[in-house]
């Protein structure tokens, strides 16, 4: 049986899908007794959900018509995670989920407490969409810092923070924040640096203690089509991209469906295709090629080969240790059972 919290959420979900639920049918759907159902309904009422009951042989439950549901109870970090995850799906990260994700995001934001709603709306509106790769869950990014930066972008408020460069050198920055960009699983802040008097992009995971300075500013004109293009141009200047080319043992149409958004696919014959991609990281290329689920031959670059070998070794170790752990978990009992079977066969 599901735990109480999970069951209560499921009960609320069922009540929201039907105008009226007979008590016995609702209890059966939840896998509980009618008495337990009554306790769960009381728990929902304590939380502020307006559940009406009809007594008698045909008695049942329904949410009060037109009643306003109480605010969604989540903390700041959960609100940020929810907004970023739904926004990623809305931008097409998962095929077929874009339209429904937009609807869900709008509904969830509406029932958030006002304070959280303002923070989430700031994050949504101040983040420039870049297509696939806009995903939550990047290690090292503090959700609180992310929302502080988003609010400063929205309010045109100067921002101060500590920043660690790629070589580890730390500096203090004072900027006019413009937009957030999530690209290839990393968050970037595009801003005008008031100390260096030039536009810069900053990795958010390298920011420390971002704080609004209280001073407002008039937004400057960005020297790029948009913030995402500015970040791409900055990365091209600092990082030499890898040009990857492989020959894969699967039809071009299948490869197109799996990774065609991020690669160029060329048909070789009915069962083979040539795949070309440009990536800042060979790890990204390994991940994309792994999605194919088929054999492939690397044509370029040679540096990809040791990278693949390293990935293969790590996956092999993980599989081997997992099997050894499963065998140890079986223990002597499994061995005795095997010996007994061998004795009966003899």
C-alpha positions in Angstrom: 0.0 0.0 0.0 1.2 3.5 -0.8 2.3 5.6 2.1 -0.1 8.2 3.5 1.3 11.3 1.7 1.4 9.5 -1.6 -2.1 8.2 -1.2 -3.4 11.7 -0.2 -1.9 13.2 -3.4 -3.5 10.4 -5.5 -6.9 11.0 -3.8 -6.7 14.7 -4.7 -5.8 13.8 -8.3 -8.8 11.5 -8.6 -11.2 14.1 -7.1 -10.0 16.6 -9.6 -10.6 14.3 -12.6 -14.3 13.4 -11.8 -17.2 15.6 -10.9 -18.4 13.0 -8.3 -17.0 9.7 -6.9 -19.0 7.1 -5.1 -17.2 6.3 -1.8 -16.8 2.5 -2.5 -15.4 3.1 -6.0 -13.0 5.7 -4.7 -11.8 3.4 -1.9 -11.3 0.6 -4.4 -9.3 2.8 -6.7 -7.0 3.7 -3.8 -6.8 0.2 -2.4 -8.0 1.2 1.0 -11.1 0.6 3.2 -14.0 3.1 3.3 -12.9 4.0 6.8 -9.4 4.9 5.7 -10.8 6.8 2.8 -12.8 9.0 5.3 -9.6 9.7 7.2 -7.8 10.7 4.0 -10.7 13.0 3.0 -10.4 14.6 6.5 -6.7 15.1 5.9 -7.4 16.9 2.6 -9.9 19.2 4.4 -7.3 20.0 7.0 -5.0 21.1 4.2 -7.7 23.4 2.9 -9.1 21.4 0.0 -13.0 21.8 -0.1 -14.2 18.2 -0.3 -17.9 17.7 0.0 -19.5 14.4 1.1 -22.9 12.9 0.4 -24.0 10.3 2.9 -26.2 7.2 2.4 -26.1 4.0 0.3 -25.0 6.0 -2.8 -22.8 8.4 -0.8 -19.6 9.7 -2.2 -17.2 12.7 -2.5 -16.5 15.6 -4.8 -14.6 18.9 -4.7 -16.8 21.9 -4.1 -17.9 23.5 -7.4 -16.0 26.7 -8.2 -14.0 26.6 -5.0 -10.5 28.0 -5.2 -7.8 25.4 -4.3 -5.2 26.4 -1.8 -1.7 27.4 -2.9 0.7 24.7 -4.0 3.0 23.9 -1.1 6.5 23.7 -2.3 9.7 25.5 -1.3 11.9 27.8 -3.3 14.3 25.2 -4.7 11.4 23.0 -5.7 9.7 25.9 -7.5 12.8 26.6 -9.5 13.3 22.9 -10.4 9.7 22.6 -11.5 9.7 25.7 -13.6 13.1 24.9 -15.3 12.1 21.3 -16.0 8.7 22.2 -17.5 10.3 25.0 -19.5 12.8 22.5 -20.9 10.0 20.2 -22.0 8.0 23.1 -23.4 11.0 23.9 -25.7 10.9 20.5 -27.2 13.5 18.6 -25.2 11.0 15.6 -25.2 9.1 15.0 -28.4 5.3 15.4 -28.1 5.4 17.1 -24.6 5.8 20.7 -25.7 2.2 21.8 -25.8 1.1 19.9 -22.6 4.2 21.2 -20.8 3.2 24.8 -21.6 -0.3 24.1 -20.2 1.0 22.5 -17.0 3.5 25.2 -16.4 0.8 27.9 -16.7 -1.5 26.0 -14.2 1.3 25.3 -11.7 2.4 28.9 -11.7 -1.1 30.1 -11.0 -1.5 28.1 -7.8 1.9 29.0 -6.4 2.1 31.4 -3.5 2.6 35.0 -4.8 6.2 35.2 -3.6 7.3 32.0 -5.4 5.2 32.9 -8.5 7.2 36.1 -8.9 10.5 34.2 -8.6 9.5 31.5 -11.1 8.0 34.1 -13.6 11.3 36.0 -13.4 13.3 32.9 -14.2 11.0 32.0 -17.1 10.9 35.4 -18.7 14.6 36.2 -18.2 15.8 32.9 -19.7 16.5 32.8 -23.4 15.3 29.6 -25.0 18.0 27.7 -27.0 16.2 24.4 -27.9 17.5 21.0 -26.7 19.9 21.2 -23.8 17.9 23.6 -21.7 17.6 21.2 -18.8 17.4 21.3 -15.1 19.8 19.4 -12.9 23.1 20.8 -13.8 25.5 20.1 -11.0 26.9 23.0 -9.1 24.2 25.6 -9.8 22.4 26.9 -6.7 18.7 27.5 -7.3 18.7 30.4 -4.9 21.5 32.1 -6.8 19.7 31.4 -10.1 16.6 33.2 -9.0 18.5 36.1 -7.5 20.2 36.6 -10.9 16.8 36.2 -12.8 15.1 38.8 -10.5 18.0 41.3 -11.1 17.6 40.8 -14.9 13.9 41.3 -14.7 14.1 44.4 -12.5 17.1 45.9 -14.4 19.0 46.0 -11.1 22.8 46.1 -10.9 24.3 42.9 -9.6 27.5 42.1 -7.6 29.1 38.6 -7.2 32.3 36.8 -6.9 33.5 34.9 -9.9 36.0 32.1 -10.5 37.6 32.0 -14.0 38.5 28.8 -15.8 42.1 29.0 -14.4 40.8 29.3 -10.8 41.5 33.1 -10.5 38.8 34.8 -8.4 37.6 38.3 -9.0 34.7 40.5 -7.8 32.3 41.6 -10.5 29.8 44.4 -10.7 27.4 44.1 -13.7 24.2 45.2 -15.4 22.5 41.8 -15.9 20.7 41.2 -19.2 19.5 37.6 -19.6 20.1 34.0 -18.5 20.9 31.4 -21.1 20.9 27.6 -20.6 23.1 26.0 -23.3 24.5 22.4 -23.4 23.5 21.8 -19.8 25.2 24.9 -18.4 23.6 28.2 -17.2 25.2 31.5 -18.4 24.5 35.1 -17.3 24.9 37.6 -20.1 25.7 41.0 -18.6 27.5 44.3 -19.1 30.6 44.4 -16.9 30.8 47.9 -15.3 34.5 47.4 -14.2 35.7 46.2 -17.6 33.3 48.3 -19.6 32.3 45.5 -22.0 29.7 42.7 -22.4 30.6 39.4 -20.8 29.0 35.9 -20.3 29.5 34.3 -16.9 28.9 30.6 -16.0 26.4 30.7 -13.2 27.9 27.7 -11.4 31.1 29.8 -10.9 29.2 32.7 -9.3 29.3 33.1 -5.5 27.0 35.2 -3.4 25.2 37.2 -6.1 23.4 40.2 -4.6 21.3 43.0 -6.0 23.1 46.3 -5.6 19.9 48.3 -5.4 20.8 50.6 -8.3 18.6 50.5 -11.4 19.9 51.0 -14.9 18.6 51.6 -18.4 19.2 48.4 -20.5 22.0 48.7 -23.1 21.8 47.3 -26.6 23.3 43.9 -26.8 25.9 43.5 -29.6 24.3 40.3 -30.9 21.0 39.0 -32.2 20.1 37.7 -28.7 21.7 36.5 -25.5 21.9 32.9 -26.7 23.8 33.9 -29.8 26.1 36.1 -27.7 27.0 33.1 -25.5 27.6 30.8 -28.5 29.9 33.4 -30.1 31.8 33.8 -26.8 32.3 30.0 -26.5 33.4 29.8 -30.1 36.1 32.4 -29.4 37.4 30.5 -26.3 36.8 26.9 -27.2 37.7 25.1 -30.4 34.8 22.8 -31.2 35.2 19.2 -32.1 34.0 18.1 -35.5 32.8 14.5 -35.2 32.0 12.1 -38.1 31.0 8.5 -37.8 29.5 5.7 -40.0 26.6 4.1 -38.1 24.9 0.7 -38.8 21.3 1.9 -38.9 19.0 3.5 -41.5 19.3 7.3 -41.9 15.6 7.8 -41.0 16.1 6.0 -37.6 19.2 8.2 -36.8 17.2 11.3 -37.8 14.5 10.4 -35.3 16.9 9.7 -32.5 19.5 12.5 -32.7 18.6 14.4 -35.9 18.0 17.7 -34.0 21.7 18.0 -33.1 23.4 16.3 -36.1 23.6 16.2 -39.9 22.5 12.7 -41.1 23.4 11.4 -44.6 22.2 8.1 -46.0 24.9 5.7 -47.2 22.6 2.8 -48.0 19.4 1.2 -46.6 21.2 0.1 -43.4 23.9 2.6 -42.9 24.3 6.4 -42.5 27.0 9.0 -42.0 26.6 11.3 -39.0 28.3 14.6 -38.6 28.1 16.8 -35.5 30.0 19.7 -34.0 30.4 19.6 -30.2 32.3 21.6 -27.6 32.8 18.4 -25.6 33.6 14.9 -26.7 31.5 13.7 -23.7 28.5 15.1 -25.4 29.4 13.3 -28.7 29.8 10.0 -26.7 26.3 10.5 -25.1 24.7 11.3 -28.5 26.3 8.3 -30.2 25.3 6.0 -27.3 21.6 7.0 -27.9 21.8 5.3 -31.3 21.9 1.8 -29.7 23.9 0.4 -32.6 27.5 -0.2 -33.8 29.4 2.6 -35.5 32.8 3.4 -36.8 34.6 6.7 -36.0 35.9 8.5 -39.0 37.0 11.7 -37.3 38.5 12.9 -35.0 41.1 10.4 -33.7 40.8 12.0 -30.2 37.3 10.5 -29.9 38.7 6.9 -29.8 40.4 7.0 -26.4 37.4 9.0 -25.1 35.1 6.2 -26.1 37.5 3.6 -24.6 37.4 5.5 -21.3 33.6 5.5 -21.3 33.5 1.8 -22.2 35.8 0.9 -19.4 33.7 2.8 -16.8 30.5 1.2 -18.0 32.1 -2.2 -18.0 33.3 -1.7 -14.4 29.9 -0.6 -13.3 28.3 -3.6 -14.8 30.8 -6.0 -13.4 30.6 -4.6 -9.9 26.8 -4.7 -10.1 26.8 -8.4 -11.0 29.3 -9.2 -8.2 27.1 -7.3 -5.8 24.1 -9.3 -6.9 25.9 -12.6 -6.4 27.1 -11.6 -2.9 23.5 -10.6 -2.0 22.4 -14.1 -2.9 24.7 -15.5 -0.3 25.1 -19.0 1.1 21.4 -19.7 0.8 21.5 -19.5 -3.0 24.6 -21.8 -3.0 22.8 -24.4 -0.8 19.8 -24.3 -3.0 22.0 -25.0 -6.0 23.7 -27.9 -4.3 20.4 -29.4 -3.4 19.3 -29.3 -6.9 22.5 -30.9 -8.1 22.0 -33.7 -5.5 18.5 -34.5 -6.7 19.7 -34.6 -10.4 22.3 -37.3 -9.4 
